[in-house]
Amino acid sequence: MKRKLAKTGAVLAGIWVVLSGAAYWAMLQPPDRFGQIMARTPLPIMIVLPFETLWKQARKGSLAQGDAAPDFRLPVVDHSATVQLSSYRGVRPVVLVFGSYT
């Protein structure tokens, strides 16, 4: 009985490691591809995996405190023009706020 229980535990642990690796690989994909993968992932699988830990590791980036922000271009609210972050470098202070106001 103990042997069978140990074997079952080892198989379940192996499945968990493989699924965690697959989830980590998915998190390294571009956002559109990651969304497609997650849309097909059953909720019970997401519950048993260390999703938050994997996400923080996969998306941590390489910036350190004091590093310059990566350049990007975004449309203004009314989509009449775009703004590029580097155009403000050395001109005026810029504060980047990432979050939701809803």
CORBELNOR-V62441 format. One record per residue. N is the residue number from 0. PHI is phi in degrees with one decimal (999 if undefined). PSI is psi in degrees with one decimal (NA if undefined). NEAR is the number of other C-alpha atoms within 8 Angstrom. Layout:
# CORBELNOR-V62441
n	phi	psi	near
N	PHI	PSI	NEAR
N	PHI	PSI	NEAR
This chain:
# CORBELNOR-V62441
n	phi	psi	near
0	999	-45.7	4
1	-62.8	-38.3	5
2	-64.3	-43.3	6
3	-64.9	-40.3	7
4	-65.1	-42.1	8
5	-64.3	-40.9	8
6	-65.4	-42.8	8
7	-62.3	-42.3	8
8	-62.7	-40.6	8
9	-65.6	-40.5	8
10	-64.9	-45.5	8
11	-62.7	-40.6	8
12	-63.9	-40.0	8
13	-63.3	-42.7	8
14	-62.6	-41.8	8
15	-62.3	-41.5	9
16	-65.2	-43.7	8
17	-64.1	-45.3	8
18	-64.4	-38.3	9
19	-64.1	-40.9	11
20	-63.5	-41.2	8
21	-65.2	-39.9	8
22	-65.2	-41.7	10
23	-62.5	-43.9	11
24	-58.9	-44.2	8
25	-61.3	-37.8	10
26	-69.3	-20.6	12
27	-82.2	-9.2	9
28	-77.2	161.4	8
29	-58.9	154.1	7
30	-51.8	-41.6	6
31	-63.6	-44.5	6
32	-66.7	-41.8	9
33	-59.6	-42.6	12
34	-61.6	-40.3	8
35	-63.5	-41.0	8
36	-66.7	-46.7	9
37	-68.0	-28.4	7
38	-64.5	-25.2	6
39	-99.7	0.9	6
40	-87.4	123.9	8
41	-64.0	142.7	6
42	-57.0	-42.0	6
43	-57.6	-33.9	6
44	-66.7	-41.3	8
45	-66.4	-29.3	10
46	-71.9	-39.6	8
47	-84.1	-13.5	6
48	-90.0	153.3	9
49	-78.6	66.2	9
50	-56.5	-50.4	9
51	-63.4	-42.9	6
52	-62.6	-45.2	7
53	-63.1	-42.1	12
54	-62.1	-46.6	10
55	-62.7	-37.4	8
56	-71.3	-43.7	7
57	-70.1	-33.0	10
58	-109.9	17.6	8
59	-67.8	-26.4	6
60	75.1	-173.5	5
61	-125.7	9.1	4
62	-78.2	143.5	5
63	-115.8	162.7	5
64	-56.6	131.3	4
65	96.1	-13.6	4
66	-71.2	150.7	6
67	-69.5	142.7	4
68	-67.2	144.9	4
69	-64.1	145.0	4
70	-71.7	143.7	7
71	-152.6	163.5	7
72	-128.0	131.4	8
73	-134.9	151.6	7
74	-76.0	150.1	10
75	-72.6	170.8	9
76	-55.1	-42.5	5
77	-89.5	6.4	6
78	60.4	24.7	7
79	-85.1	-16.4	7
80	-159.1	175.5	7
81	-121.8	156.8	9
82	-123.0	134.5	9
83	-112.2	130.2	10
84	-56.8	-42.9	9
85	-63.6	-19.8	7
86	-68.9	-16.3	7
87	-98.2	-7.8	10
88	-61.8	123.4	8
89	80.2	-4.1	5
90	-95.9	-49.8	6
91	-156.3	159.3	6
92	-66.8	145.2	7
93	-127.7	133.1	5
94	-112.7	124.8	4
95	-100.4	122.5	4
96	-118.9	117.2	4
97	-108.9	117.3	4
98	172.2	-172.0	4
99	-120.0	137.9	4
100	-110.6	20.3	3
101	-97.3	NA	2
